[in-house]
Amino acid sequence: MSVQSPHKIDTAKLDSIINEYGGKKSNLIAILQKVQEEYRYLPEDALIYIGTKMEGLSPATVYGVATFYAQFSLDPKGKYEIKVCDGTACHVRGSMPVLNAIKAHLDLKDGQMTTENGLFSLETVSCLGACGLAPVMMVNEKVYPQMTSDAVKIILDTLLEGEK
């Protein structure tokens, strides 16, 4: 494991989460979901702690589960998780200019997916299940249809304004 943990883990909180699920290895996915909800990603130290704390598991096993499922992230995520569809319908209707507008507005450099202040994370996805509304952007669980570069700026500015 080579991921750096910017958060100091709270072992009492982790113990509480493990105990909430009876410490059973059959509940590992639910435990990891709860840990990710707490930290907005899975810190390496938390994976190691869970692997040493739960009977019948090892840190390597916990890491294997955490890296197998796409729902888990070993990298810190922003408070606002932005997903831009780059599937066929969205692509032909202009998802790339939308994606570029987000990167420019948030000052994300090549390869950087989370803003320096930790507020926003950006990822592309193959489908958000709203092809008829293309191009589509999702922020957390809210879907924004028929996106344009101008609309991106308004939405992001509104979110930023709410942080003040």
C-alpha positions in Angstrom: 0.0 0.0 0.0 1.5 3.3 -1.0 -1.4 5.8 -0.6 -0.7 8.6 1.8 -3.3 9.4 4.4 -3.7 13.2 4.9 -6.2 12.5 7.7 -5.2 11.2 11.1 -7.5 8.3 11.7 -9.7 8.2 14.8 -9.3 4.6 16.1 -12.2 5.1 18.5 -14.4 6.0 15.5 -13.2 3.0 13.6 -13.9 0.7 16.6 -17.4 2.1 16.7 -18.0 1.4 13.0 -16.6 -2.1 13.3 -18.7 -2.8 16.4 -21.8 -1.4 14.7 -21.5 -4.2 12.2 -20.6 -6.8 14.8 -17.0 -7.0 13.7 -18.0 -9.7 11.2 -15.9 -10.1 8.1 -19.1 -10.7 6.2 -19.8 -7.0 6.9 -16.5 -5.7 5.6 -18.0 -3.9 2.6 -20.6 -2.1 4.8 -17.8 -1.2 7.2 -15.6 0.2 4.4 -18.6 2.2 3.1 -19.1 3.8 6.5 -15.4 4.6 6.8 -15.4 6.2 3.3 -18.5 8.2 4.3 -16.6 9.5 7.4 -13.3 10.4 5.6 -14.6 10.8 1.9 -12.1 8.1 1.0 -10.4 5.1 2.6 -7.2 6.2 4.3 -4.4 3.6 4.2 -4.1 3.7 8.0 -7.8 2.9 8.4 -7.4 -0.1 6.1 -4.5 -1.4 8.1 -6.3 -0.8 11.4 -9.4 -2.7 10.2 -7.3 -5.6 8.9 -5.6 -6.0 12.2 -8.6 -5.4 14.3 -11.1 -7.8 12.7 -10.7 -11.5 13.3 -10.2 -13.5 10.1 -8.9 -10.6 8.1 -5.6 -9.1 7.2 -4.7 -5.7 6.0 -3.9 -7.2 2.6 -7.4 -8.7 2.4 -9.0 -5.4 3.4 -6.9 -3.6 0.8 -7.9 -6.1 -1.8 -11.6 -5.5 -1.2 -11.1 -1.7 -1.1 -9.3 -1.8 -4.5 -11.6 -4.3 -6.1 -14.8 -2.3 -6.0 -15.1 0.9 -8.0 -17.3 2.5 -5.3 -14.2 2.8 -3.0 -11.5 5.4 -3.4 -8.0 5.4 -1.9 -7.6 9.0 -2.9 -9.2 11.9 -1.0 -12.4 13.1 -2.6 -13.8 16.6 -2.4 -16.9 17.6 -0.6 -18.5 18.0 -4.1 -17.9 15.0 -6.3 -18.4 16.1 -9.9 -19.0 13.4 -12.5 -19.1 14.2 -16.2 -20.4 11.6 -18.6 -18.2 10.9 -21.6 -20.4 8.2 -23.1 -21.3 8.4 -26.8 -24.5 10.5 -26.4 -22.8 13.0 -24.1 -19.6 13.1 -26.1 -21.3 13.9 -29.4 -23.4 16.6 -27.6 -20.4 18.4 -26.1 -19.2 16.8 -22.9 -15.6 17.6 -23.6 -16.1 21.4 -23.6 -18.1 21.0 -20.3 -15.2 18.9 -18.8 -12.6 21.5 -19.9 -14.7 24.3 -18.5 -14.8 22.5 -15.1 -11.1 22.0 -15.1 -10.4 25.6 -16.1 -12.9 27.0 -13.5 -11.5 24.9 -10.7 -7.9 25.4 -11.9 -7.2 21.7 -12.1 -3.9 20.8 -13.8 -3.3 17.8 -15.9 -3.9 14.6 -13.9 -5.2 16.6 -10.8 -8.6 15.4 -9.9 -9.2 17.1 -6.6 -8.9 20.9 -5.9 -6.2 22.1 -3.5 -8.8 23.2 -1.0 -10.5 19.7 -1.0 -13.9 21.1 -2.0 -14.2 19.5 -5.5 -13.3 16.2 -7.1 -13.7 15.6 -10.8 -14.1 12.3 -12.7 -15.4 11.1 -16.0 -17.8 8.2 -16.2 -19.0 6.2 -19.1 -22.7 6.7 -18.4 -24.9 8.5 -15.9 -28.1 6.9 -17.3 -29.5 10.1 -18.8 -28.5 9.9 -22.4 -31.6 11.9 -23.5 -30.4 14.8 -21.4 -26.9 14.9 -22.8 -24.4 16.2 -22.0 -24.9 15.4 -18.3 -23.0 16.4 -15.2 -23.7 15.1 -11.7 -22.6 16.8 -8.5 -22.9 14.4 -5.6 -26.4 13.0 -6.3 -27.8 15.9 -8.3 -28.0 15.5 -12.1 -27.5 18.6 -14.3 -28.8 18.0 -17.8 -27.9 19.7 -21.1 -24.8 21.2 -19.7 -22.8 24.0 -21.3 -19.6 25.7 -20.4 -21.5 28.8 -19.2 -23.9 26.7 -17.1 -20.8 25.0 -15.4 -19.5 28.4 -14.3 -22.9 29.3 -12.7 -23.3 26.0 -10.9 -19.7 26.0 -9.6 -19.9 29.6 -8.5 -23.2 28.9 -6.7 -21.5 26.0 -4.8 -18.5 28.1 -4.0 -20.8 30.9 -2.7 -22.4 28.4 -0.4 -19.0 27.7 1.2 -18.6 31.3 2.3 
